[in-house]
Amino acid sequence: MKNFATLVLIAANIIFGIHLVLQEALGAEDVMFFVSSAVCLYGIRNGLFNRDLNFDVEFFYHNKRTKIPLSSITAIKLSLSSDLQHNRYWRIQYKVDGSNQKSITALPSLTNDNFVKFLRAVEARNPSVDMDMFEFELL
């Protein structure tokens, strides 16, 4: 998806650039198109629009250094904090070394089912997990 969106933006910029060369004029609208395209391209390439969670059948990979076993996750709850677009963060609590609890937050994408798959994978590995699955709605 990221590569396809990048190709679409690059193709639109090339077509629009050819149009401008043939028209021999550059207005404020043209500059705004190129600036907005560059911002969108930067966002797509840096993953600002896709917030997929990385996981497999055994582990949840929060970042490059944190690998959490799905069986040690004890709760997945909707938190009170949100980003600027009012998307709510999810708090993932897990056990470390016996009874010590840690938690991390995640902001899943609302436009794909990666988070729902993550919830199902956690539930399959740990049926006693406490989760607010009914609160997550896919757009």
C-alpha positions in Angstrom: 0.0 0.0 0.0 2.8 2.4 0.8 4.5 1.8 -2.5 1.3 2.1 -4.4 0.5 5.5 -2.8 4.0 6.7 -3.4 3.7 5.7 -7.1 0.4 7.5 -7.4 1.8 10.7 -5.9 4.9 10.6 -8.1 2.8 10.0 -11.2 0.5 12.9 -10.3 3.5 15.2 -9.8 5.0 14.1 -13.2 1.8 14.6 -15.1 1.2 18.0 -13.4 4.8 19.0 -14.0 4.4 18.3 -17.7 1.2 20.2 -17.7 3.0 23.2 -16.2 5.8 23.1 -18.6 3.4 23.1 -21.6 1.4 25.9 -20.0 4.6 27.9 -19.2 3.1 29.5 -16.1 3.4 28.8 -12.4 0.8 30.1 -10.0 0.2 29.9 -6.3 -2.1 26.9 -6.8 0.6 25.1 -8.5 3.1 25.7 -5.7 0.5 24.6 -3.1 -0.1 21.4 -5.1 3.6 20.5 -5.1 4.0 21.4 -1.4 1.0 19.3 -0.4 2.2 16.4 -2.5 5.6 16.6 -0.9 4.1 16.6 2.6 1.9 13.6 1.7 4.8 11.7 0.1 6.9 12.4 3.2 4.1 11.1 5.4 3.5 8.0 3.4 7.2 7.1 3.3 7.7 7.6 7.0 4.6 5.6 8.0 2.5 8.5 9.4 -0.6 7.2 7.8 -0.2 3.5 8.5 0.2 2.5 12.1 0.3 -1.3 11.8 1.3 -3.3 14.9 4.1 -5.8 14.3 3.3 -9.2 15.8 3.4 -12.9 14.9 1.9 -15.9 16.6 4.2 -15.7 19.6 5.5 -12.1 20.1 4.4 -8.5 19.9 7.1 -6.2 18.6 6.6 -2.7 20.1 9.7 -1.3 18.6 13.0 -2.7 17.5 14.2 -3.3 21.1 10.9 -4.5 22.8 9.7 -8.0 22.1 6.7 -9.0 24.3 5.3 -12.6 24.4 1.6 -12.6 23.5 1.0 -15.0 26.4 2.3 -12.4 28.9 -0.1 -9.7 27.9 -2.7 -9.3 30.7 -4.9 -6.4 29.5 -5.6 -4.3 26.4 -7.7 -1.3 27.4 -8.7 1.9 25.8 -6.8 4.8 27.5 -7.9 8.3 28.2 -5.2 9.9 26.1 -5.5 10.7 22.4 -3.5 12.2 19.6 -4.3 15.5 17.9 -7.0 14.0 15.7 -8.7 12.6 18.8 -7.8 9.0 18.1 -7.5 7.2 21.4 -4.4 5.3 22.5 -4.7 1.7 23.7 -2.8 0.6 26.8 -1.2 -2.8 26.6 -0.3 -4.3 30.0 2.0 -7.3 30.3 3.9 -9.3 32.9 7.6 -9.1 33.2 9.6 -11.5 35.4 6.7 -13.1 37.3 4.4 -10.5 38.8 5.9 -7.2 37.7 3.6 -5.3 35.4 4.6 -3.0 32.6 2.5 -1.1 30.1 2.9 0.5 26.8 0.6 2.5 24.6 -0.2 1.9 20.9 -2.2 3.9 18.4 -3.7 1.5 15.9 -4.9 2.4 12.4 -8.6 2.8 12.1 -8.6 1.9 8.4 -7.2 -1.6 8.4 -7.8 -4.8 10.4 -4.3 -5.2 11.8 -5.3 -4.3 15.3 -8.3 -6.6 15.3 -5.9 -9.4 14.1 -3.6 -8.5 17.0 -6.5 -8.7 19.5 -7.5 -12.1 18.2 -3.9 -13.4 18.3 -3.5 -12.2 21.9 -6.8 -13.8 22.9 -5.8 -17.1 21.2 -2.5 -17.2 23.2 -4.0 -15.9 26.4 -7.8 -16.5 26.8 -7.9 -14.8 30.2 -6.7 -11.4 28.8 -8.9 -8.5 29.8 -9.7 -6.4 26.7 -12.0 -3.7 25.6 -12.5 -5.2 22.1 -16.0 -3.9 21.8 -14.6 -0.3 21.9 -12.5 -0.7 18.7 -14.4 0.1 15.5 -12.9 -0.3 12.1 -13.7 2.6 9.6 
